Amino acid sequence: MGWVPDAMKASVPWVRTVGIEFAEVGPTRVVASLPDREELRNHVGGPHAAMIFGLAETASGAVGLAAFGATMERATPLVVSSQIGYRKLARGPLTAEAVLTRPADEVLAELDAGRRPEFTVDVTVRDADGTETTTVSVVWTLKPNRAASGS
C-alpha cells in the first residue's frame, strides 16, 4: 500500500500543500497527520476547521483508494456526504485514524452487480496528547465510469 500516499499527493495537490503525511496505510485503516503550522491555524491558535476536515476527508479517501484502487479503471470514488463533530478544541499537530466500516468485498459485489455502491469511513482526529478532538463520518460511492465512445 506504499503507493497510496504518493497517489494521494499526486492527484490531490492540496495534500502536498498542507503537508499531510501517512503513517499507516491499509485497505481497512489509514493513519494520517497534519503538521502544526501558523498558516493552517484559526483565530484561537489551533488548526482551522477546514484543515481538520481536510485531514479527515483525506484519510478517508486514502482508505478508499487502498481498498478499491484496483477498480479505478471502471469506477470513480466520490464523496456522497460527510458529518463532523468538533468535540474539543484542537491544538498542535493532529493525527487522523480512518476506518472502513463495511467489508470491501460487499462493496465490490454491488459494483460487479451493476449498482453504485456506497461505503462509510469513520475518522477520529486526535491531538499530540492523543485527545480526541473531532469525529468525522464520510460516505463514499464508487460511480461506475461510462464506457468510452468508440473511435
BAFI-3210 file (N, C-alpha, C; in Angstrom, 3 decimals, decimal comma, padded with zeros to 6 digits):
// residues 151
n [1|2|3|4|5|6|7|8|9|10|11|12|13|14|15|16|17|18|19|20|21|22|23|24|25|26|27|28|29|30|31|32|33|34|35|36|37|38|39|40|41|42|43|44|45|46|47|48|49|50|51|52|53|54|55|56|57|58|59|60|61|62|63|64|65|66|67|68|69|70|71|72|73|74|75|76|77|78|79|80|81|82|83|84|85|86|87|88|89|90|91|92|93|94|95|96|97|98|99|100|101|102|103|104|105|106|107|108|109|110|111|112|113|114|115|116|117|118|119|120|121|122|123|124|125|126|127|128|129|130|131|132|133|134|135|136|137|138|139|140|141|142|143|144|145|146|147|148|149|150|151]
n.u [000,820|002,180|002,089|-000,149|000,074|001,737|000,126|-002,079|-000,877|-000,103|-002,491|-004,156|-003,411|-003,653|-003,123|-000,335|000,264|-000,588|000,863|000,194|000,891|001,365|001,180|000,385|-000,991|-003,586|-006,004|-008,235|-007,762|-006,319|-003,764|-003,160|-001,414|-001,346|000,683|001,576|001,291|001,669|000,251|-001,894|-003,615|-006,405|-008,362|-008,032|-005,662|-005,461|-005,583|-007,299|-010,789|-011,340|-008,935|-008,839|-011,097|-010,258|-007,982|-009,212|-011,004|-009,188|-007,755|-009,849|-010,305|-007,912|-008,170|-010,260|-008,986|-006,930|-008,451|-010,042|-008,554|-007,909|-010,152|-010,296|-010,168|-012,684|-014,503|-015,186|-014,205|-016,258|-017,243|-020,213|-021,557|-020,853|-020,312|-019,563|-018,151|-017,137|-015,355|-013,552|-011,370|-008,919|-005,402|-002,071|-000,085|-001,970|-003,523|-005,173|-007,266|-008,575|-011,199|-012,510|-015,872|-017,350|-017,254|-014,973|-015,371|-018,153|-018,890|-017,612|-018,978|-021,495|-020,807|-019,931|-022,363|-023,534|-024,500|-024,360|-022,333|-022,202|-020,052|-018,933|-016,563|-015,217|-013,749|-011,415|-010,050|-007,157|-005,241|-001,779|-001,461|-003,061|-005,696|-009,074|-010,337|-012,041|-014,643|-015,436|-017,586|-017,572|-019,293|-018,864|-019,058|-018,767|-018,685|-019,717|-017,699|-018,371|-018,512|-016,050|-016,671|-016,833|-014,079]
n.v [-001,196|001,072|002,774|004,374|006,866|008,397|008,482|009,901|012,377|013,121|013,232|014,889|017,912|019,645|018,073|017,816|020,538|021,344|019,615|016,983|013,820|010,243|007,753|005,119|002,821|000,966|-001,411|-001,244|000,591|003,753|005,942|009,263|012,430|015,902|018,696|021,172|024,296|027,781|029,090|027,423|027,744|028,863|031,615|031,241|029,991|027,265|024,433|025,351|024,802|023,941|022,757|020,636|019,140|018,657|017,044|014,768|013,985|013,464|011,308|009,464|009,173|008,010|005,488|004,509|004,486|002,647|000,363|000,062|000,587|-001,012|-000,919|001,445|001,839|001,264|002,506|005,537|006,998|008,946|011,510|011,299|012,271|013,974|014,011|015,906|016,240|018,447|017,979|018,841|021,597|021,750|021,512|022,073|019,578|017,199|013,944|011,664|008,893|006,701|004,489|001,864|000,965|-001,064|-004,284|-004,629|-006,498|-006,753|-004,244|-004,297|-006,442|-005,312|-003,351|-005,032|-006,152|-004,194|-002,026|001,148|001,322|002,283|003,287|003,691|005,640|005,992|008,488|009,407|012,157|013,183|015,052|015,932|014,884|012,703|013,132|012,957|015,058|015,553|014,019|012,354|011,294|009,872|009,334|007,484|006,824|004,461|005,382|004,070|004,163|005,632|003,808|004,272|006,105|004,670|004,621]
n.w [000,000|-000,169|-002,326|-002,141|-000,539|-002,292|-004,565|-003,568|-002,991|-005,550|-007,029|-005,593|-005,093|-002,857|-000,633|-000,635|-000,382|002,228|003,749|004,580|005,930|005,754|008,036|008,400|006,116|004,897|003,563|005,169|007,127|007,793|008,877|009,190|009,217|010,213|010,116|012,636|011,724|011,430|009,342|008,954|010,991|013,103|014,474|017,218|017,558|017,051|014,722|011,780|011,189|008,589|007,892|009,677|008,881|006,252|006,651|007,802|005,747|003,720|004,829|004,885|002,161|001,397|002,565|000,992|-001,516|-001,016|-000,481|-002,775|-005,030|-007,233|-008,767|-010,139|-012,906|-013,732|-012,060|-010,284|-007,265|-005,170|-002,882|-001,046|001,214|004,323|007,843|010,666|013,892|016,276|019,066|021,014|021,530|019,136|019,158|018,107|016,288|014,385|014,284|012,223|012,297|010,119|009,350|007,493|007,382|006,354|004,858|002,192|000,153|-000,006|-000,994|-003,478|-004,640|-005,052|-006,935|-009,009|-009,632|-011,050|-009,690|-007,913|-005,452|-001,952|000,712|004,067|005,828|008,927|010,902|013,340|014,893|016,536|018,955|019,703|022,250|022,198|022,661|021,745|019,366|017,239|015,341|012,353|009,804|006,714|003,799|000,975|-002,589|-005,257|-008,353|-011,315|-014,209|-017,366|-020,367|-022,811|-025,767|-028,991|-031,343]
ca.u [000,000|003,080|001,781|-001,299|000,454|002,220|-001,034|-002,867|-000,146|-000,069|-003,817|-004,816|-002,319|-003,865|-002,482|001,067|000,317|-000,708|001,851|-000,333|001,746|000,668|001,979|-000,058|-001,967|-004,071|-007,314|-009,323|-007,375|-005,244|-003,419|-002,539|-001,149|-001,277|001,619|001,131|001,957|000,928|-000,668|-003,025|-004,349|-007,573|-008,271|-007,685|-004,348|-005,484|-005,801|-008,581|-011,752|-011,172|-007,755|-009,217|-011,946|-009,444|-007,177|-010,100|-011,503|-008,043|-007,516|-010,932|-010,057|-006,784|-008,723|-010,983|-008,015|-006,262|-009,399|-010,687|-007,676|-007,925|-011,376|-010,289|-010,400|-014,118|-015,341|-014,544|-014,690|-016,767|-017,888|-021,661|-021,894|-019,949|-020,824|-018,402|-018,415|-015,976|-015,527|-012,653|-010,504|-007,710|-004,152|-000,851|-000,194|-003,123|-003,488|-006,492|-007,361|-009,742|-011,506|-013,583|-016,857|-018,068|-016,299|-014,729|-015,935|-019,575|-018,941|-017,226|-020,057|-022,521|-020,276|-019,955|-023,764|-024,018|-025,044|-023,430|-022,258|-021,734|-019,350|-018,640|-015,283|-015,272|-012,442|-011,200|-008,899|-006,585|-004,116|-000,494|-001,599|-003,953|-007,064|-009,993|-010,841|-013,028|-015,054|-015,982|-018,072|-017,614|-019,920|-018,310|-019,636|-017,964|-019,522|-019,195|-017,263|-019,045|-017,636|-015,586|-017,324|-015,986|-013,310]
ca.v [000,000|002,213|003,634|005,232|008,251|009,084|008,718|010,974|013,639|013,462|013,505|015,918|018,826|020,211|017,174|018,262|021,942|021,487|018,749|015,745|012,637|008,992|006,878|003,743|002,743|-000,371|-001,400|-001,023|001,608|004,684|006,962|010,400|013,517|017,275|019,425|022,423|025,432|029,015|029,429|026,495|027,979|029,742|032,804|030,891|029,363|025,844|024,200|025,820|023,718|023,438|021,885|019,416|018,368|018,219|015,901|013,615|013,570|012,895|009,968|008,581|008,900|007,075|004,161|004,098|004,184|001,403|-000,752|-000,083|001,102|-001,876|-000,677|002,815|001,883|001,093|003,291|006,707|007,250|010,295|011,715|011,488|013,153|013,952|014,560|016,203|016,677|019,026|017,567|019,583|022,492|021,098|022,284|021,387|018,620|016,303|012,634|011,144|007,454|006,439|003,062|001,415|000,332|-002,108|-005,131|-004,233|-007,471|-006,418|-003,065|-004,749|-007,285|-004,399|-002,767|-006,095|-006,392|-003,066|-000,967|002,188|001,055|003,288|002,777|004,734|005,632|006,775|009,070|010,043|013,067|013,367|015,981|015,297|014,163|011,571|013,524|013,005|016,415|015,624|012,779|012,606|010,133|010,224|008,335|007,491|005,923|004,112|005,710|003,369|005,000|005,366|003,196|005,258|006,004|004,026|005,522]
ca.w [000,000|-000,176|-003,471|-001,846|-000,220|-003,487|-005,427|-002,960|-003,165|-006,977|-007,582|-004,780|-004,748|-001,524|000,336|-000,597|000,045|003,685|004,380|005,166|005,823|006,014|008,895|008,145|005,028|004,605|002,923|006,137|008,113|007,438|009,868|008,506|010,157|009,746|010,976|013,257|011,075|011,677|008,251|008,973|012,242|013,170|015,327|018,601|017,575|016,704|013,297|011,265|010,973|007,230|007,902|010,400|007,981|005,124|007,100|007,972|004,445|003,015|005,394|004,433|000,751|001,297|002,837|-000,213|-002,563|-000,657|-000,561|-004,077|-006,077|-008,416|-009,540|-010,661|-014,349|-014,015|-011,146|-009,684|-005,904|-004,933|-001,588|-001,081|002,330|005,479|009,097|011,512|015,261|016,943|020,459|021,890|020,787|018,650|019,271|017,690|015,185|014,515|013,657|011,876|012,074|009,279|009,347|006,614|008,262|005,615|004,141|000,803|-000,785|-000,178|-001,870|-004,814|-005,165|-005,570|-008,161|-010,021|-009,984|-011,832|-008,838|-007,462|-004,012|-001,004|001,886|005,041|006,529|010,162|011,189|014,641|014,867|017,869|019,052|020,028|023,522|021,995|022,993|020,607|019,166|016,166|014,680|011,024|009,072|005,296|002,943|-000,379|-003,572|-006,429|-009,514|-012,496|-015,330|-018,630|-021,380|-023,791|-027,081|-029,986|-032,214]
c.u [000,863|002,825|000,685|-000,882|000,935|001,070|-001,890|-002,185|-000,105|-001,438|-004,573|-003,731|-002,442|-003,175|-001,007|001,171|000,285|000,222|001,318|000,636|000,940|001,580|001,658|-001,084|-002,306|-005,476|-008,501|-009,020|-006,212|-005,027|-002,633|-002,353|-001,054|-000,325|000,960|001,942|001,062|-000,103|-001,871|-003,941|-005,538|-007,321|-007,943|-006,395|-004,302|-005,639|-007,200|-009,491|-011,629|-009,983|-008,086|-010,074|-011,130|-008,565|-008,044|-010,583|-010,389|-007,733|-008,594|-010,746|-008,918|-007,233|-009,445|-010,042|-007,302|-007,184|-009,868|-009,845|-007,702|-009,158|-011,368|-010,518|-011,885|-015,044|-014,524|-015,083|-015,095|-017,396|-019,370|-022,081|-020,853|-020,687|-019,623|-018,873|-017,129|-016,178|-014,742|-011,772|-009,211|-006,532|-003,011|-001,058|-001,341|-002,870|-004,914|-006,388|-008,669|-009,944|-012,687|-014,577|-017,623|-017,060|-016,196|-015,351|-017,431|-019,735|-018,640|-018,292|-021,181|-022,064|-020,327|-021,366|-024,368|-024,634|-023,940|-023,328|-021,814|-021,021|-018,993|-017,256|-015,444|-013,865|-012,447|-009,934|-008,463|-005,454|-002,869|-000,542|-002,481|-005,398|-007,905|-010,571|-012,018|-013,368|-015,722|-016,438|-018,245|-018,226|-019,397|-019,161|-018,570|-018,874|-018,948|-018,850|-018,066|-018,041|-017,282|-016,321|-016,337|-015,225|-012,868]
c.v [001,260|003,188|004,642|006,654|009,037|009,408|009,855|012,325|014,079|013,890|014,596|016,889|019,441|019,371|017,548|019,651|022,080|020,540|017,510|014,609|011,407|008,061|005,412|003,777|001,277|-000,291|-001,227|000,109|002,436|005,625|008,042|011,526|014,856|018,022|020,660|023,542|026,653|029,316|028,490|026,744|028,919|030,896|032,497|030,076|027,882|025,670|024,673|024,613|023,113|022,484|020,557|018,531|017,829|017,033|014,652|013,088|012,930|011,490|008,997|008,213|007,921|005,649|003,640|003,718|002,865|000,193|-001,019|000,419|000,284|-001,646|000,665|002,891|001,740|001,887|004,409|006,905|008,721|010,370|011,976|012,475|012,998|014,512|014,740|016,666|017,181|018,813|018,432|020,461|021,765|022,052|021,418|020,455|017,642|014,993|012,179|009,645|007,194|004,936|002,785|000,621|-000,805|-002,973|-004,752|-005,210|-007,250|-005,252|-003,489|-005,636|-006,418|-003,763|-003,785|-006,385|-005,219|-001,951|000,025|002,067|002,278|002,587|003,950|004,525|006,547|007,216|009,692|010,877|013,306|014,387|015,218|014,514|012,933|011,870|013,599|014,407|016,477|014,224|013,150|011,267|010,563|009,052|008,544|006,604|005,572|004,290|004,991|004,368|004,630|004,747|004,266|005,016|005,424|005,034|004,815]
c.w [000,000|-001,316|-003,143|-001,460|-001,443|-004,428|-004,880|-003,191|-004,623|-007,491|-006,831|-004,302|-003,345|-000,451|000,491|000,021|001,560|004,441|005,056|004,886|006,225|006,803|008,656|007,032|004,789|004,044|003,882|007,110|007,590|008,608|009,132|009,513|009,439|010,666|011,588|012,631|011,227|010,590|008,158|010,177|012,083|014,134|016,788|018,678|017,294|015,208|012,899|011,002|009,579|007,136|008,577|009,501|006,811|005,459|007,177|006,624|003,620|003,520|004,925|002,964|000,538|001,607|001,597|-001,344|-002,276|-000,839|-001,985|-005,243|-007,352|-009,287|-010,260|-012,168|-014,675|-013,110|-010,514|-008,273|-005,753|-003,548|-001,819|000,000|003,437|006,683|010,017|012,882|015,886|018,440|021,440|021,008|020,418|018,783|018,774|016,513|015,457|013,790|013,413|011,636|011,346|009,154|008,417|007,449|007,609|004,883|002,666|-000,178|-001,008|-001,150|-003,306|-005,443|-005,727|-006,879|-009,302|-010,496|-010,753|-011,011|-008,484|-005,939|-003,212|000,142|002,776|005,636|007,741|010,524|012,578|014,540|016,306|017,823|019,479|021,337|023,396|022,344|021,725|020,496|018,199|015,682|013,362|010,440|007,621|004,524|001,525|-001,280|-004,598|-007,633|-010,734|-013,605|-016,570|-019,591|-022,411|-025,125|-028,088|-030,829|-033,438]
res [m|g|w|v|p|d|a|m|k|a|s|v|p|w|v|r|t|v|g|i|e|f|a|e|v|g|p|t|r|v|v|a|s|l|p|d|r|e|e|l|r|n|h|v|g|g|p|h|a|a|m|i|f|g|l|a|e|t|a|s|g|a|v|g|l|a|a|f|g|a|t|m|e|r|a|t|p|l|v|v|s|s|q|i|g|y|r|k|l|a|r|g|p|l|t|a|e|a|v|l|t|r|p|a|d|e|v|l|a|e|l|d|a|g|r|r|p|e|f|t|v|d|v|t|v|r|d|a|d|g|t|e|t|t|t|v|s|v|v|w|t|l|k|p|n|r|a|a|s|g|s]
***
